[in-house]
Amino acid sequence: MKNRELTKAKILNAFEQVLVEEGFQQLKVRRIATIAKIDKVLIYRYFGGLEGLATAYAESVEFWPDIEESLRDLSETDFQQKPGDAIRAVIHQHIVAIRSRKATAAILTWELIDTSPVCQIFAEIRENHAQNIYQFLYQTGLFDMQFLHSFGAILGATLNYLVIRSQNESVFSGVSIQSDEGWAQLEDAFVNIALTQVKKL
C-alpha cells in the first residue's frame, strides 16, 4: 500500500510539472510517465487515464483550496455577530490561498492560451468550490444569492488575473501586486463592497 501511494504521488507531481512547465498540449500519458519514471500502465491502473489523473490533481489542495481552508473555523454565528470581521477573514484566506500556490498561477496562465478537456475539469472543480462557499454564506442570512454570484465572479476574475500578472509585473493600476501591502489594499476594497450588501438581521 505504501508503494502504491508513493507511486501515485510521483504521478501527480509529474502531472503538475508537465502542466506548469509545458502546458496543456503536452499533457500526455506517455510524457507524464517519462517524467515520473514509471510505466504508463500505472497511470491507467491508479487513475483510469489522463482525465482521471487531472480530476485527482484538481481535487487536491495542491491546486485549489477546499472549503475547510477557505473558511477555516468560521461559523454562521461569526458572520451574524461580527459580519465585518468574518467577511474580511474569508476574503483574506482565499486571497492568501491562491497567491501561495505558485503552480496554480502557472496553470491559470496556460488556461488563457490553451483549450483542453483538462481545462474544463479544472473549471468545474473551481466552480464547485465557489458554489459551496456561496451556499454557506447564503445560509448566514446576510446575502442574496444573486449578489454572491456576482461578487464571486468579480473577486475570482480579479484575483486570478492579478495573480497571473504578478508573476512578471510589480504594479497594476497603481497597486503593488507583488507585495502583501498591495493585496491588503485590494482586500479592503472587496470587504467594503461586500459590506454594502449585508442584510440587517
CYANA upper distance limits for C-alpha pairs under 8 A (distance plus 0.5 A):
  1 MET  CA      5 GLU  CA      6.85
  2 LYS  CA      6 LEU  CA      6.71
  3 ASN  CA      7 THR  CA      6.55
  4 ARG  CA      8 LYS  CA      6.71
  5 GLU  CA      9 ALA  CA      6.65
  6 LEU  CA     10 LYS  CA      6.76
  7 THR  CA     11 ILE  CA      6.75
  8 LYS  CA     12 LEU  CA      6.70
  8 LYS  CA     46 TYR  CA      7.53
  9 ALA  CA     13 ASN  CA      6.58
 10 LYS  CA     14 ALA  CA      6.60
 10 LYS  CA     36 ALA  CA      6.16
 11 ILE  CA     15 PHE  CA      6.60
 11 ILE  CA     32 ILE  CA      7.50
 11 ILE  CA     33 ALA  CA      7.60
 11 ILE  CA     36 ALA  CA      6.06
 11 ILE  CA     43 ILE  CA      7.73
 12 LEU  CA     16 GLU  CA      6.79
 12 LEU  CA     53 LEU  CA      7.83
 12 LEU  CA     57 TYR  CA      6.87
 13 ASN  CA     17 GLN  CA      6.67
 13 ASN  CA     36 ALA  CA      8.14
 14 ALA  CA     18 VAL  CA      6.64
 14 ALA  CA     32 ILE  CA      6.12
 14 ALA  CA     33 ALA  CA      8.11
 14 ALA  CA     35 ILE  CA      6.15
 14 ALA  CA     36 ALA  CA      5.77
 15 PHE  CA     19 LEU  CA      6.65
 15 PHE  CA     27 LEU  CA      7.89
 15 PHE  CA     32 ILE  CA      6.23
 15 PHE  CA     53 LEU  CA      8.46
 15 PHE  CA     54 ALA  CA      8.40
 16 GLU  CA     20 VAL  CA      6.42
 16 GLU  CA     57 TYR  CA      8.44
 16 GLU  CA    103 ALA  CA      7.91
 17 GLN  CA     21 GLU  CA      6.43
 17 GLN  CA     22 GLU  CA      8.45
 18 VAL  CA     22 GLU  CA      5.84
 18 VAL  CA     23 GLY  CA      7.20
 18 VAL  CA     26 GLN  CA      7.47
 18 VAL  CA     27 LEU  CA      7.02
 18 VAL  CA     31 ARG  CA      8.31
 18 VAL  CA     32 ILE  CA      7.29
 18 VAL  CA     35 ILE  CA      8.39
 19 LEU  CA     23 GLY  CA      5.05
 19 LEU  CA     24 PHE  CA      6.24
 19 LEU  CA     26 GLN  CA      7.81
 19 LEU  CA     27 LEU  CA      6.94
 19 LEU  CA    107 ILE  CA      7.35
 20 VAL  CA    103 ALA  CA      6.67
 20 VAL  CA    106 ALA  CA      6.03
 20 VAL  CA    107 ILE  CA      6.39
 20 VAL  CA    110 TRP  CA      8.45
 22 GLU  CA     26 GLN  CA      6.51
 23 GLY  CA     27 LEU  CA      7.54
 23 GLY  CA    107 ILE  CA      8.10
 23 GLY  CA    110 TRP  CA      6.33
 23 GLY  CA    114 ASP  CA      8.12
 24 PHE  CA    110 TRP  CA      7.54
 24 PHE  CA    111 GLU  CA      8.43
 24 PHE  CA    114 ASP  CA      6.92
 24 PHE  CA    115 THR  CA      7.99
 24 PHE  CA    116 SER  CA      7.04
 24 PHE  CA    118 VAL  CA      7.96
 24 PHE  CA    119 CYS  CA      8.42
 25 GLN  CA    114 ASP  CA      7.71
 25 GLN  CA    116 SER  CA      7.93
 26 GLN  CA     31 ARG  CA      7.85
 27 LEU  CA     31 ARG  CA      7.37
 27 LEU  CA     32 ILE  CA      7.48
 27 LEU  CA     50 LEU  CA      8.49
 28 LYS  CA     32 ILE  CA      6.72
 28 LYS  CA     50 LEU  CA      7.76
 29 VAL  CA     33 ALA  CA      6.58
 29 VAL  CA     40 LYS  CA      6.94
 29 VAL  CA     43 ILE  CA      7.79
 29 VAL  CA     49 GLY  CA      7.92
 29 VAL  CA     50 LEU  CA      6.72
 30 ARG  CA     34 THR  CA      6.69
 30 ARG  CA     40 LYS  CA      6.56
 31 ARG  CA     35 ILE  CA      6.90
 32 ILE  CA     36 ALA  CA      6.59
 32 ILE  CA     40 LYS  CA      8.43
 33 ALA  CA     37 LYS  CA      6.27
 33 ALA  CA     38 ILE  CA      5.79
 33 ALA  CA     39 ASP  CA      6.61
 33 ALA  CA     40 LYS  CA      5.55
 33 ALA  CA     43 ILE  CA      8.00
 34 THR  CA     38 ILE  CA      7.11
 34 THR  CA     39 ASP  CA      8.46
 34 THR  CA     40 LYS  CA      8.48
 38 ILE  CA     42 LEU  CA      7.74
 39 ASP  CA     43 ILE  CA      8.34
 40 LYS  CA     44 TYR  CA      7.65
 41 VAL  CA     45 ARG  CA      6.68
 42 LEU  CA     46 TYR  CA      6.43
 43 ILE  CA     47 PHE  CA      6.07
 43 ILE  CA     48 GLY  CA      7.19
 43 ILE  CA     49 GLY  CA      6.46
 43 ILE  CA     50 LEU  CA      8.11
 43 ILE  CA     53 LEU  CA      7.95
 44 TYR  CA     48 GLY  CA      4.66
 44 TYR  CA     49 GLY  CA      5.05
 44 TYR  CA     50 LEU  CA      8.31
 45 ARG  CA     49 GLY  CA      8.40
 47 PHE  CA     52 GLY  CA      5.49
 47 PHE  CA     53 LEU  CA      5.63
 47 PHE  CA     56 ALA  CA      8.16
 48 GLY  CA     52 GLY  CA      6.01
 48 GLY  CA     53 LEU  CA      7.79
 49 GLY  CA     53 LEU  CA      6.72
 50 LEU  CA     54 ALA  CA      6.60
 51 GLU  CA     55 THR  CA      6.62
 51 GLU  CA    117 PRO  CA      8.16
 51 GLU  CA    118 VAL  CA      7.07
 51 GLU  CA    121 ILE  CA      8.40
 52 GLY  CA     56 ALA  CA      6.72
 53 LEU  CA     57 TYR  CA      6.74
 54 ALA  CA     58 ALA  CA      6.50
 54 ALA  CA    118 VAL  CA      6.74
 54 ALA  CA    121 ILE  CA      7.65
 54 ALA  CA    122 PHE  CA      8.34
 55 THR  CA     59 GLU  CA      6.52
 55 THR  CA    121 ILE  CA      6.83
 55 THR  CA    122 PHE  CA      7.96
 56 ALA  CA     60 SER  CA      6.84
 57 TYR  CA     62 GLU  CA      7.94
 57 TYR  CA     63 PHE  CA      7.35
 58 ALA  CA     62 GLU  CA      8.40
 58 ALA  CA     63 PHE  CA      6.20
 58 ALA  CA     64 TRP  CA      7.49
 58 ALA  CA    121 ILE  CA      7.89
 58 ALA  CA    122 PHE  CA      6.21
 58 ALA  CA    125 ILE  CA      7.00
 59 GLU  CA     63 PHE  CA      7.80
 59 GLU  CA     64 TRP  CA      7.84
 59 GLU  CA    125 ILE  CA      7.16
 60 SER  CA     64 TRP  CA      7.42
 61 VAL  CA     65 PRO  CA      5.69
 61 VAL  CA     66 ASP  CA      6.82
 62 GLU  CA    101 ARG  CA      7.74
 63 PHE  CA    101 ARG  CA      7.57
 63 PHE  CA    103 ALA  CA      7.75
 63 PHE  CA    104 THR  CA      6.20
 64 TRP  CA     97 ALA  CA      8.31
 64 TRP  CA     98 ILE  CA      7.66
 64 TRP  CA    104 THR  CA      7.94
 64 TRP  CA    126 ARG  CA      7.75
 65 PRO  CA     69 GLU  CA      6.26
 65 PRO  CA     70 SER  CA      6.92
 65 PRO  CA     94 HIS  CA      8.20
 65 PRO  CA     97 ALA  CA      6.86
 65 PRO  CA     98 ILE  CA      8.05
 66 ASP  CA     70 SER  CA      6.89
 66 ASP  CA    129 HIS  CA      7.23
 67 ILE  CA     71 LEU  CA      6.51
 67 ILE  CA     72 ARG  CA      8.47
 67 ILE  CA    129 HIS  CA      7.16
 67 ILE  CA    132 ASN  CA      7.66
 67 ILE  CA    133 ILE  CA      7.28
 68 GLU  CA     72 ARG  CA      5.82
 68 GLU  CA     73 ASP  CA      8.28
 69 GLU  CA     93 GLN  CA      8.00
 69 GLU  CA     97 ALA  CA      8.33
 70 SER  CA     90 VAL  CA      6.67
 70 SER  CA     93 GLN  CA      6.19
 70 SER  CA     94 HIS  CA      5.97
 70 SER  CA     97 ALA  CA      8.16
 71 LEU  CA     90 VAL  CA      6.27
 71 LEU  CA     93 GLN  CA      7.91
 74 LEU  CA     78 ASP  CA      6.64
 74 LEU  CA     79 PHE  CA      8.29
 74 LEU  CA     86 ALA  CA      7.57
 75 SER  CA     79 PHE  CA      7.34
 76 GLU  CA     80 GLN  CA      6.82
 76 GLU  CA    136 PHE  CA      8.30
 76 GLU  CA    137 LEU  CA      8.21
 76 GLU  CA    139 GLN  CA      7.92
 76 GLU  CA    140 THR  CA      5.64
 77 THR  CA     81 GLN  CA      6.44
 77 THR  CA    140 THR  CA      8.10
 78 ASP  CA     82 LYS  CA      6.20
 78 ASP  CA     83 PRO  CA      7.35
 78 ASP  CA     86 ALA  CA      6.59
 79 PHE  CA     83 PRO  CA      4.81
 79 PHE  CA     84 GLY  CA      8.17
 79 PHE  CA     85 ASP  CA      8.26
 79 PHE  CA     86 ALA  CA      5.76
 79 PHE  CA     87 ILE  CA      7.60
 79 PHE  CA    140 THR  CA      7.15
 79 PHE  CA    142 LEU  CA      8.37
 80 GLN  CA    140 THR  CA      7.11
 80 GLN  CA    141 GLY  CA      8.41
 80 GLN  CA    142 LEU  CA      7.88
 80 GLN  CA    201 LEU  CA      8.24
 82 LYS  CA     86 ALA  CA      6.74
 83 PRO  CA     87 ILE  CA      6.36
 83 PRO  CA    195 LEU  CA      8.49
 84 GLY  CA     88 ARG  CA      6.64
 84 GLY  CA    191 VAL  CA      8.07
 84 GLY  CA    195 LEU  CA      7.35
 85 ASP  CA     89 ALA  CA      6.62
 86 ALA  CA     90 VAL  CA      6.82
 87 ILE  CA     91 ILE  CA      6.75
 87 ILE  CA    191 VAL  CA      7.03
 87 ILE  CA    194 ALA  CA      8.08
 87 ILE  CA    195 LEU  CA      8.49
 88 ARG  CA     92 HIS  CA      6.39
 88 ARG  CA    187 GLU  CA      8.05
 88 ARG  CA    188 ASP  CA      8.44
 88 ARG  CA    191 VAL  CA      6.28
 89 ALA  CA     93 GLN  CA      6.48
 90 VAL  CA     94 HIS  CA      6.72
 91 ILE  CA     95 ILE  CA      6.75
 91 ILE  CA    187 GLU  CA      7.46
 91 ILE  CA    190 PHE  CA      8.27
 91 ILE  CA    191 VAL  CA      7.90
 92 HIS  CA     96 VAL  CA      6.64
 92 HIS  CA    187 GLU  CA      7.14
 93 GLN  CA     97 ALA  CA      6.53
 94 HIS  CA     98 ILE  CA      6.82
 95 ILE  CA     99 ARG  CA      6.60
 95 ILE  CA    159 LEU  CA      7.64
 96 VAL  CA    100 SER  CA      6.47
 97 ALA  CA    101 ARG  CA      7.21
 98 ILE  CA    104 THR  CA      7.76
 98 ILE  CA    105 ALA  CA      8.34
 98 ILE  CA    163 VAL  CA      8.40
 99 ARG  CA    105 ALA  CA      8.17
 99 ARG  CA    163 VAL  CA      6.95
101 ARG  CA    105 ALA  CA      7.23
102 LYS  CA    106 ALA  CA      7.17
103 ALA  CA    107 ILE  CA      6.72
104 THR  CA    108 LEU  CA      6.56
105 ALA  CA    109 THR  CA      6.83
105 ALA  CA    160 ASN  CA      8.13
105 ALA  CA    163 VAL  CA      6.68
105 ALA  CA    164 ILE  CA      6.10
105 ALA  CA    167 GLN  CA      8.42
106 ALA  CA    110 TRP  CA      6.89
106 ALA  CA    164 ILE  CA      7.80
107 ILE  CA    111 GLU  CA      6.74
108 LEU  CA    112 LEU  CA      7.31
108 LEU  CA    160 ASN  CA      7.62
108 LEU  CA    164 ILE  CA      7.49
109 THR  CA    113 ILE  CA      7.89
109 THR  CA    164 ILE  CA      6.57
110 TRP  CA    114 ASP  CA      6.41
111 GLU  CA    115 THR  CA      7.37
111 GLU  CA    119 CYS  CA      7.00
115 THR  CA    119 CYS  CA      6.96
116 SER  CA    120 GLN  CA      7.54
117 PRO  CA    121 ILE  CA      7.03
118 VAL  CA    122 PHE  CA      6.80
119 CYS  CA    123 ALA  CA      6.66
120 GLN  CA    124 GLU  CA      6.62
121 ILE  CA    125 ILE  CA      6.88
122 PHE  CA    126 ARG  CA      6.84
123 ALA  CA    127 GLU  CA      6.60
124 GLU  CA    128 ASN  CA      6.57
125 ILE  CA    129 HIS  CA      6.80
126 ARG  CA    130 ALA  CA      6.75
127 GLU  CA    131 GLN  CA      6.68
128 ASN  CA    132 ASN  CA      6.77
129 HIS  CA    133 ILE  CA      6.92
130 ALA  CA    134 TYR  CA      6.66
130 ALA  CA    152 GLY  CA      8.02
131 GLN  CA    135 GLN  CA      6.55
132 ASN  CA    136 PHE  CA      6.84
133 ILE  CA    137 LEU  CA      6.73
134 TYR  CA    138 TYR  CA      6.42
134 TYR  CA    145 MET  CA      7.65
134 TYR  CA    148 LEU  CA      6.62
134 TYR  CA    149 HIS  CA      7.85
135 GLN  CA    139 GLN  CA      6.74
136 PHE  CA    140 THR  CA      7.31
137 LEU  CA    141 GLY  CA      7.93
137 LEU  CA    142 LEU  CA      7.77
137 LEU  CA    143 PHE  CA      7.45
138 TYR  CA    142 LEU  CA      7.15
138 TYR  CA    143 PHE  CA      6.10
138 TYR  CA    144 ASP  CA      7.11
138 TYR  CA    145 MET  CA      6.69
138 TYR  CA    148 LEU  CA      8.38
141 GLY  CA    199 LYS  CA      7.87
141 GLY  CA    201 LEU  CA      7.85
142 LEU  CA    198 VAL  CA      5.64
142 LEU  CA    199 LYS  CA      5.31
142 LEU  CA    200 LYS  CA      7.66
142 LEU  CA    201 LEU  CA      7.78
143 PHE  CA    147 PHE  CA      7.36
143 PHE  CA    148 LEU  CA      7.34
143 PHE  CA    197 GLN  CA      7.18
143 PHE  CA    198 VAL  CA      6.25
143 PHE  CA    199 LYS  CA      6.70
144 ASP  CA    148 LEU  CA      6.97
145 MET  CA    149 HIS  CA      6.74
146 GLN  CA    150 SER  CA      6.83
147 PHE  CA    151 PHE  CA      6.32
147 PHE  CA    197 GLN  CA      8.20
148 LEU  CA    152 GLY  CA      6.25
149 HIS  CA    153 ALA  CA      6.66
150 SER  CA    154 ILE  CA      6.88
151 PHE  CA    155 LEU  CA      6.53
151 PHE  CA    194 ALA  CA      8.13
152 GLY  CA    156 GLY  CA      6.24
153 ALA  CA    157 ALA  CA      6.42
154 ILE  CA    158 THR  CA      6.48
155 LEU  CA    159 LEU  CA      6.44
155 LEU  CA    190 PHE  CA      7.93
156 GLY  CA    160 ASN  CA      6.47
157 ALA  CA    161 TYR  CA      6.49
158 THR  CA    162 LEU  CA      6.52
159 LEU  CA    163 VAL  CA      6.47
160 ASN  CA    164 ILE  CA      6.82
161 TYR  CA    165 ARG  CA      6.76
162 LEU  CA    166 SER  CA      6.34
162 LEU  CA    172 PHE  CA      8.46
162 LEU  CA    177 ILE  CA      7.42
163 VAL  CA    167 GLN  CA      7.36
163 VAL  CA    177 ILE  CA      8.24
165 ARG  CA    169 GLU  CA      6.15
166 SER  CA    170 SER  CA      6.42
166 SER  CA    171 VAL  CA      8.33
166 SER  CA    177 ILE  CA      6.13
166 SER  CA    178 GLN  CA      6.14
167 GLN  CA    178 GLN  CA      8.46
169 GLU  CA    177 ILE  CA      8.16
169 GLU  CA    178 GLN  CA      8.18
170 SER  CA    176 SER  CA      6.22
170 SER  CA    177 ILE  CA      6.11
170 SER  CA    178 GLN  CA      5.82
171 VAL  CA    175 VAL  CA      5.84
171 VAL  CA    176 SER  CA      4.97
171 VAL  CA    177 ILE  CA      6.07
171 VAL  CA    178 GLN  CA      7.90
172 PHE  CA    176 SER  CA      7.07
172 PHE  CA    177 ILE  CA      7.05
175 VAL  CA    182 GLY  CA      5.93
175 VAL  CA    183 TRP  CA      8.45
175 VAL  CA    185 GLN  CA      8.24
176 SER  CA    181 GLU  CA      7.79
176 SER  CA    182 GLY  CA      5.01
176 SER  CA    183 TRP  CA      7.89
177 ILE  CA    182 GLY  CA      5.96
177 ILE  CA    183 TRP  CA      6.73
178 GLN  CA    182 GLY  CA      7.68
178 GLN  CA    183 TRP  CA      8.46
179 SER  CA    183 TRP  CA      7.05
180 ASP  CA    184 ALA  CA      6.55
181 GLU  CA    185 GLN  CA      6.86
182 GLY  CA    186 LEU  CA      7.07
183 TRP  CA    187 GLU  CA      6.52
184 ALA  CA    188 ASP  CA      6.68
185 GLN  CA    189 ALA  CA      7.08
186 LEU  CA    190 PHE  CA      6.90
187 GLU  CA    191 VAL  CA      6.64
188 ASP  CA    192 ASN  CA      6.66
189 ALA  CA    193 ILE  CA      6.81
190 PHE  CA    194 ALA  CA      6.71
191 VAL  CA    195 LEU  CA      6.63
192 ASN  CA    196 THR  CA      7.05
193 ILE  CA    197 GLN  CA      7.78
194 ALA  CA    198 VAL  CA      7.31
